[in-house]
Amino acid sequence: MATMMLDRIGSVAAALAAALALGACGTTGGAGDARTEADLVYTKKPILAAALAIDGLYEETTIDALGAEAARLAAETGARIDLASAVVDPYDESGLASRLEVWRAEGRDRFLSLSWRLDGAMAEAAVTYPDARFAGVESALRGPNSVNVKFKEGEAAFVAGWAAALAAKERGLPAVGFLGMLENAFEVSLEAAFGAGARAAWPEVALEAYYLPDGSAENREGKLAEALYARGAAAIVLSPYFFMAIPVLEAAALRAASGDPRWVVGLIDDPRSFLGGNPQPNLLLSVTGDRAALAAEALRLLAADAFEGDRSVTLGAAEGAWKLSGDNPPEGEALVPELEAVLARIAAGEFEIPDFPEERYLR
């Protein structure tokens, strides 16, 4: 497969200068701070870091956010962060290895992956360069010199279940549905949190959950969605796999065409982002994770004086990692204030969000 290298190697001096000129670094607290990078006195050895992204939905905004975070950290810690970045083809193993070799030759020893699809290459590099630090966003990196930063996905599922139950109660329908791809520990945990959120909003609501069957049956997602709608589900919460959204939205649209509107609640990803931002009248709202927040936390871990590897760091409502997107249709927008209050209550530790329900399987 052809390599999609779009190197943007270089320091974050421009981002730092812009941040300082706007007084965004918060070092003086004055809105009129007009210092530039040249006015800073760096007191520590420069940090040479690099970020890898794949061509897709988030790389531009996330890399830009990393530049801003590097500027803020530089002003806060006194260490200039020279951040290189590249957008790469995750299937081009030799190209990825070559890119890391070039960065190592430049003296870079802090590496950040912005996609789980790069986990294999990053894990190999972590073994090859044991003196370097590695961090992954939504990854499964493990090892003494690696950390990963993830969302507290159960929080999003809890809020999504709450939203679905409100829609069911408003429509006078008895149930809400959860549609997963694989009945594994991750998705079953999401289902459990979804159910807890739904029942916290409306204790009488019925819960229905389906997972995609094995095989390649045509339109599996749409058929399961229609089955959930037939069982009275006012809204379906999708596990975070974007390709499932289109057939489920189509099933909802067919219902709406017959005068019986049903909705979809996006979980962790906003389906509008990969549908060209087009209006989706059956997409009630999305509980969307802020990947830039994960990337900024990963950069902070890499830049810290002390580094603790072989662990996962999770961000959730308390860290402002969730956003609500309900700008279409109007029913979704009307739910946002209550759901924002739910996020605040989650951040305050008011709800106990369940994890994997072992009793369901250990019988």
N, C-alpha and C positions, 0 to 999 in steps of 0.2 A: 504494500500500500504506500502511496506517495506520502512523503513527509510534509507536514504542515507547519514548518518552523517559521514563526513570526517573531524573531528575537526583538526584544525591546530592552537590550542590555544597557545599563548605565546607572548612575547614581540617582538618588531621589532629591538632588539639590533643588530642582525646579519646584517640586512639591513642597519642600521645606521652606523655600523662600516665599512661596505663595501663602503657606500657612502662617508663617511669621508675620508677613506683611498685613495679614488680616487679623492678627492678634489671636489666631485660633489655637495656639499651643497652650494658652492659659498660664504662662510663666509670670506675667506681670498683672494680669487681670484688667488691663486697660484696653478699651476698645480702640484707642488711637495708636497702639503699638505698631510702628512702621519699620521694625528691624528687619534686616535681611540675614541670610545665612552667614554672610561675612562678619556680622556683628556677634555671632555666637563664638564662644571659646570652648572647644571640645576638650574634655579632660580625660577621655578614655580612648583606648585603641579602637579604630573603626571596625564595625561589624560588617562582614562581607556575606550577604545573604542572597538567595535566589529562590524564585517561585516558579513552579510549573503548573500550567493550566492546559485544559483541552479545549478545542474549538467547540463552542456551544453557546449556552444561554447566559452564562454569568461571568466569563473571564474578564471582559473589559471593565465592568463596574467593580468587580472584586479586586483586580490588580490596581485600579485607581484608588480604591479604599486602602489597600496595603500601602501605597505611596503616602497617603495622608497619615496613616498610623505610624509609619516609619518617621515622618517628620515630627509628629507629636512625641514619640519616644526619644528622638534625638534631643529635642529641647528639654525633655524631662530628665534624661539620664546623663547627658553630656557626651554621649557616644554617637558619632555619625553612623548612620546605617546606609550602606551602599547596597541597594536592592536591584538585582537583575531579574528579568522575567522572560518567559518564553511560552508561546502557545504551541503545543506539540500534538502529534498523532499518537494516541495511546497504544496503537498496534505496531508502531515502528520501534521495535526493541533496540535495534542497533543505533537508531537515531537518538533515542533517549539516553542510551549509555554514552554516546559521543558527546551529547550536550552536557551531561554531568561531568565527564572527563575534562571538557574545556573549562567549565566553571571551577573545578578543583585546581586546574593549572593556574587559574587566576587567584587562587588562594581562598576561594569561597568555602565556608565550612558550616553554613546554616541553610538547610534546604526545606522548602515548603511545597507540598503537593495540594492542589486545589480540587482534586477529583479522586474518588476511590478507584477509578479505572487505572490510575498510575500506581496502585499499591504494590504490584509485583515488581516494577522497576525500582521503586523507592526501597522496598525491602531488600532487594539485592544490593543496592547502593549502600544501604546502612551496614551491611556485612562487609562490603568492599572498603568502606571508609569508616572504620570504627571510631575515629577521632572526631568525626563530624556529627552534627545534630540534625535530626529529621523530624518533621511534623506533618501530619496529614489532616485534611478537612473532611469530615464524614468518612473516615477511612478505618481500616482495621490494622494499622501498623502496630507491630509489637517489637520489643527489643530494648536493650539497655540504653540505646542512644536515640530512641524514637518515642514520640507521643502522638496521640490523635485527639482531635477536638470534634465533638459531636453535639447534636441537639438533644435535649430531653424530649424525645419524640412523644412520650406518653402524655405530656402536657398538651401538645397540639391535638392529640386524639381525644383527650378529655374535653377540650373546648369545642372540637368538631362535633362530638356527641351531644353536647349541650345545645349547639346550634340546630342540629338535626331534630332533637326532641322539641325545641321551640317551634320549629316548622310543622312537626307532626301535630302538636297540640293546637296550633293556630288553624290547621287545615281540617281538624277533626278526624285525623287518621290515627290508627292504633299503634303504628310501628315505625322504627327506623332501621336502616340496614347498613351493614359493613361488608365491603367487597374487597377481599384480599387476593393476592396472587399465589402465595405459598403459605401453607399452614405450618409455619416454623415459629421458633421462639420469638423472633422479632415481631412478626405480624400478629401473632396471638396476643402478645403483650399490648400492641396497639388496639386490638379488638377489646381487650379487657378494660383499658383506659377509656376507650370510646363508650363502652357500656356504662361505666361509672359516671361519666359526664352526662350521658343521656338521662340516667335515672336521678342524678342530682338535680337536673332541671325539671324532670317530670317523672315521679316515681312509678306511675302506672304504665309507662310506655313499654311496648314489647320490643325485644331486641332480636334481629335476624342477622345471621352472618353466613356468607358463602365464600368459598375459596375456589379459584380456577381449577378445574379437573386436569389431570394429565392428558396429554394428547394434543392434537392440533385441530380440534373441532372449530369450524368456521364461526366467527363472531361469538366466541365463548363469553366475553365480557358483557356484550349486549344482551345475550340470552339470560345470563344470571341476573343482570340488572332488571330485566323485565319480570323475572320470577320474584325478585325482591319487591318490586312495585306491586305485583299481583297479590303479595302477602300483606299489603297495606302500608308499605314503607313510604313515608312522605318524602324522605331524603335519604340518599346513600352517601356514606363516607368512604372515600377511596383510600386504600393503602398507597404509599407514596411512589407509584410507578406511573409516570405521565402517559404512557401509551394506552393505559386502560381508560383514560378519560373520554376519548372521542366516542367509542361505542356506548358508553354509559350515558353520556350526554344525548346521544342520538335516541336511545331508548326513552329518556325523559322527554325529549321533544315529540316523539310519537304519542306519548301519553297526553302531552299538552295540546297536540293537534286535535285530540278528541274531547277537549274541554276538561281534562283532568291533570293539571300541572303537577309535576314532581321535580325534585331538585337534586343536585349533586353538591357535596361539600368537599372542596379540595383540601388535601392534607399535606403539609410541608412544602409542596410546590403549588404555585398558582397556575392552573391549566391555561389561563389566558396567555401566559408568557410563551408557550409553545404552540399556541393557536393564532399567532400573529397579532395578539392583542385584540382580536375581534370580539364584539359583544357575544355573550353566551347567556341567553335569557334563562336557561335552566341551571346555570351555575350559581347557587345561592350565595356562596362566599368561599374564601380560602383562608386557612390558617397557615401562613407562609413563614418559613424560616429565613432569617437574615444571614445569608452565607458570608457576607462581608464581616459580620460580627465574629463568626467562627474564624475567618482568616486573620482578623486583627488579633484575636486571642492567641492563635498559633504563632504569629510573629512575636508577640510579647513573650511567649514561652521560649522561643528560640533566642531572643535577644537578652534574656535575663542573665544576670551574673551566674546564678546557680541553675543547673538543669537537672531535672528528675525524669528519667526515662521510664519506659515500660509501663505506661499508664494512659488512661483516657480522662479527658476533661470535658465536662458537659455543661452546656449553656441552656438556659430556659427563660421563663418569664421574669425571674428575679434579675437576670442580666439583660433584659430587653431584647431577647433573641427572636420573639414572635411578632409578626405583623398580621393585621386583619385586612383582608381585601374584600369589600362588599359593595363595590360601586355599581354593580349590575347583577341582578335586577333590583328594583327598589326594596323588595322584601329583605334582601340581604343587607342592604345599607341600614335598614331599620334595626337590625339585630346587633350592629357593631357596638353601640354604647354599653349594652348589657354584657356582651362578650369581653369587652375591654375591662369591665369590672370583674369578670371571672378571672381574667389573666392577673389582675392586681391581687385577687384573693389567693390565687395559686402562688404568686410571688411571696405572699405573706405566710404561706404554709398552712392555709386554712383547709385545704382538701388533701386527703390521702389518695394518691393516684396509684392504682394497682399495677403490678408488674405481671410476669408470666404466671398464670393460674395453674400451679402444679397439680392441684387436686383434680383438675379436669382430665389429666392424663395418667396420673399415678393411682391407679385403682387395682 
